[in-house]
Amino acid sequence: MLAEKLQKLHIILSSGSPRRQNFFKQLGLDFTIDVRPIDETYSAALKKEQITDYLAKQKATPFTDLQENEVLVTSDTIVWYNDKAIEKAHNRDEAIAMLTELSGTCHEVYTSVCFTTKTTQKVVNDLTKVWFKQLSLEEITYYIDVYKPFDKAGSYGIQDWLGYIGVTKIEGSFFNVMGLPTHLVYQELLAICTD
């Protein structure tokens, strides 16, 4: 349905995430992938969705060549816990430390999505709260060694084994935790094509 309304627009998804790419396919959208490198450092003064809003906008900055009919979609996700951002782990030890810290607690997942055209830019964000059971070190190391979740914020995928056995409750969008609040993407693309 949305694809028909977007026929006159060319959607560019700037994301190397296979999960985000799959969401766009599942939404029935025609799109191309174009990822351009940026500096992902940000001010320590930024908190929660301020970080993801900033990074989602930053990811659009290299695209100075957008055409009239193009819509660029950029996005960023972080896990927020204990007043700090927990991003992607660089190695096994970092991943173990992250999941040990999140074990038995509630954390927040923020995703921001930025929609950029030749003349406009809009950022939306979403928050989901996730509760973990008390995870044993054996469960954590098994998950990390088998699933190698180093490309995921917080070192876990809610759709993976750890999500099946460890997540006791969520409040908000499940897909937001996977990296894209699909209901907001649908809503914003619909708004763009009816403007």
Backbone torsions as a table, in degrees:
resi	resn	phi	psi	omega
1	MET	NA	-51.3	-179.8
2	LEU	-63.7	-38.3	-178.8
3	ALA	-58.1	-39.2	179.1
4	GLU	-63.4	-42.2	-178.9
5	LYS	-70.0	-24.6	-177.3
6	LEU	-95.5	10.4	-174.6
7	GLN	-54.0	-34.5	-177.2
8	LYS	-83.2	-6.8	-178.6
9	LEU	-108.1	146.8	175.9
10	HIS	-107.3	115.7	-178.8
11	ILE	-91.9	130.5	175.4
12	ILE	-113.8	120.7	176.2
13	LEU	-99.6	116.7	178.9
14	SER	-98.6	77.7	-179.6
15	SER	-154.1	131.6	175.2
16	GLY	-88.0	-0.9	-176.8
17	SER	-73.2	119.9	177.4
18	PRO	-61.6	-29.1	179.7
19	ARG	-68.7	-45.2	179.3
20	ARG	-64.8	-40.7	178.7
21	GLN	-61.4	-40.6	-180.0
22	ASN	-67.3	-37.0	176.7
23	PHE	-59.0	-43.1	-179.9
24	PHE	-63.9	-38.4	176.5
25	LYS	-64.5	-43.6	-178.6
26	GLN	-66.2	-27.1	176.1
27	LEU	-78.0	-3.9	177.4
28	GLY	76.9	27.6	-175.6
29	LEU	-96.0	142.8	168.9
30	ASP	-88.4	127.4	-177.9
31	PHE	-154.7	160.8	171.9
32	THR	-116.4	156.8	179.8
33	ILE	-107.0	129.6	177.8
34	ASP	-146.0	106.1	-178.4
35	VAL	-108.7	124.4	179.3
36	ARG	-119.4	134.2	-174.9
37	PRO	-67.3	144.9	175.2
38	ILE	-138.7	167.0	172.5
39	ASP	-83.1	117.5	-175.5
40	GLU	-96.8	18.2	175.5
41	THR	-79.4	151.0	-178.8
42	TYR	-144.9	162.7	-178.2
43	SER	-65.3	139.3	177.7
44	ALA	-66.2	-15.5	179.1
45	ALA	-73.4	-19.2	-179.0
46	LEU	-76.0	141.8	-179.5
47	LYS	-129.9	149.9	170.2
48	LYS	46.2	-123.1	-176.1
49	GLU	-69.1	-14.1	174.4
50	GLN	-62.7	-36.2	179.8
51	ILE	-67.4	-50.8	-176.5
52	THR	-70.0	-34.8	174.9
53	ASP	-59.9	-47.5	-178.0
54	TYR	-61.5	-47.3	-177.1
55	LEU	-69.1	-36.9	177.3
56	ALA	-61.6	-40.4	177.6
57	LYS	-69.6	-40.5	178.9
58	GLN	-57.7	-39.6	-178.0
59	LYS	-65.0	-17.5	178.0
60	ALA	-88.0	-15.8	-172.0
61	THR	-61.6	-32.5	179.5
62	PRO	-71.5	-11.7	-174.4
63	PHE	-90.2	71.7	-179.1
64	THR	-88.6	-0.3	-173.5
65	ASP	-111.9	24.7	-179.1
66	LEU	-65.1	140.8	178.9
67	GLN	-94.3	168.0	-177.0
68	GLU	-52.3	-39.4	-172.9
69	ASN	-98.0	12.8	-175.6
70	GLU	-101.8	141.3	174.1
71	VAL	-123.1	119.4	178.9
72	LEU	-95.3	132.3	178.4
73	VAL	-118.3	119.7	176.7
74	THR	-123.6	155.7	-172.3
75	SER	-154.1	156.7	175.1
76	ASP	-150.2	145.2	-179.1
77	THR	-130.4	137.3	170.6
78	ILE	-133.9	156.4	168.0
79	VAL	-98.6	133.0	-179.9
80	TRP	-117.4	123.4	-179.4
81	TYR	-150.1	138.4	174.9
82	ASN	56.5	41.1	176.5
83	ASP	63.2	30.4	174.3
84	LYS	-150.5	157.4	178.0
85	ALA	-82.7	132.5	174.3
86	ILE	-110.6	111.3	-173.7
87	GLU	-98.9	-141.3	-179.4
88	LYS	-88.1	143.4	177.5
89	ALA	-78.0	145.3	178.4
90	HIS	-90.9	-18.3	-178.3
91	ASN	-158.4	178.7	-176.1
92	ARG	-60.9	-44.4	-177.6
93	ASP	-62.6	-42.0	177.9
94	GLU	-63.2	-41.6	-179.4
95	ALA	-64.1	-42.3	178.0
96	ILE	-61.9	-44.3	-179.4
97	ALA	-62.8	-41.3	179.6
98	MET	-61.6	-50.8	-176.5
99	LEU	-69.4	-30.8	175.6
100	THR	-64.7	-40.1	179.3
101	GLU	-67.5	-38.5	-178.2
102	LEU	-79.1	-19.0	-177.3
103	SER	-56.7	131.3	175.4
104	GLY	73.2	16.1	-176.4
105	THR	-131.4	177.7	171.7
106	CYS	-109.6	133.4	174.8
107	HIS	-127.5	169.5	-179.4
108	GLU	-112.7	143.5	175.3
109	VAL	-119.0	123.7	178.1
110	TYR	-112.9	133.2	171.2
111	THR	-128.8	132.7	173.1
112	SER	-114.7	143.2	177.3
113	VAL	-126.7	129.5	-178.8
114	CYS	-111.5	129.5	178.9
115	PHE	-111.2	116.5	-176.0
116	THR	-121.1	129.9	171.4
117	THR	-117.9	-177.3	-179.7
118	LYS	-59.1	-30.2	-173.9
119	THR	-120.5	-11.4	-175.3
120	THR	-133.9	160.4	172.8
121	GLN	-148.9	133.4	178.7
122	LYS	-138.9	137.0	177.8
123	VAL	-117.9	133.1	173.2
124	VAL	-122.8	155.1	178.0
125	ASN	-141.8	164.0	-178.0
126	ASP	-141.3	151.3	179.6
127	LEU	-125.2	134.2	172.5
128	THR	-129.5	136.2	175.5
129	LYS	-98.6	136.5	-176.8
130	VAL	-127.8	130.1	177.2
131	TRP	-107.2	131.1	174.8
132	PHE	-105.9	143.9	168.4
133	LYS	-70.3	173.3	174.0
134	GLN	-71.3	112.9	-178.3
135	LEU	-90.5	136.4	176.3
136	SER	-80.5	157.6	178.0
137	LEU	-61.1	-34.7	178.4
138	GLU	-62.4	-43.9	178.4
139	GLU	-64.3	-43.3	-179.4
140	ILE	-63.3	-48.7	-177.3
141	THR	-68.7	-36.8	176.1
142	TYR	-59.1	-49.2	-178.3
143	TYR	-59.6	-48.2	-177.3
144	ILE	-65.1	-42.0	-177.7
145	ASP	-70.1	-35.1	-177.7
146	VAL	-86.5	-42.4	-172.3
147	TYR	-98.6	-16.7	176.9
148	LYS	43.8	66.0	-172.0
149	PRO	-84.1	42.3	-173.6
150	PHE	-76.2	-10.2	178.6
151	ASP	-97.8	12.3	-174.4
152	LYS	-119.1	137.0	174.5
153	ALA	-59.1	132.4	-179.9
154	GLY	78.8	0.1	178.6
155	SER	63.5	32.9	173.4
156	TYR	-153.7	155.9	171.4
157	GLY	-115.5	125.1	-178.3
158	ILE	-63.8	-23.0	-179.9
159	GLN	-85.4	-2.5	-178.4
160	ASP	-94.3	-176.6	-180.0
161	TRP	-52.1	-43.5	-177.4
162	LEU	-63.9	-36.3	175.7
163	GLY	-63.3	-40.4	-179.9
164	TYR	-62.5	-42.1	-172.3
165	ILE	-99.6	-17.5	-170.2
166	GLY	-111.9	-25.8	-176.6
167	VAL	-85.2	119.1	-177.0
168	THR	-96.6	-22.3	-176.9
169	LYS	-163.3	145.1	168.9
170	ILE	-134.1	151.5	177.5
171	GLU	-128.7	107.5	-176.3
172	GLY	122.2	-163.4	-175.2
173	SER	-77.5	125.9	174.4
174	PHE	-61.9	-43.0	-176.1
175	PHE	-68.3	-27.2	174.9
176	ASN	-60.0	-39.0	179.4
177	VAL	-67.0	-31.4	176.8
178	MET	-75.5	-11.5	174.3
179	GLY	121.9	1.2	178.7
180	LEU	-156.7	118.5	174.8
181	PRO	-76.3	87.0	-170.3
182	THR	-59.0	-32.6	-179.7
183	HIS	-64.8	-35.2	178.5
184	LEU	-74.1	-37.0	177.9
185	VAL	-61.9	-46.4	178.7
186	TYR	-58.6	-48.7	-177.9
187	GLN	-61.2	-43.7	-176.9
188	GLU	-72.5	-39.4	177.7
189	LEU	-65.5	-38.1	176.5
190	LEU	-61.5	-42.1	179.6
191	ALA	-64.9	-39.6	179.8
192	ILE	-62.9	-43.1	-175.5
193	CYS	-78.7	-11.6	177.1
194	THR	-101.9	-3.8	178.1
195	ASP	-66.7	NA	NA
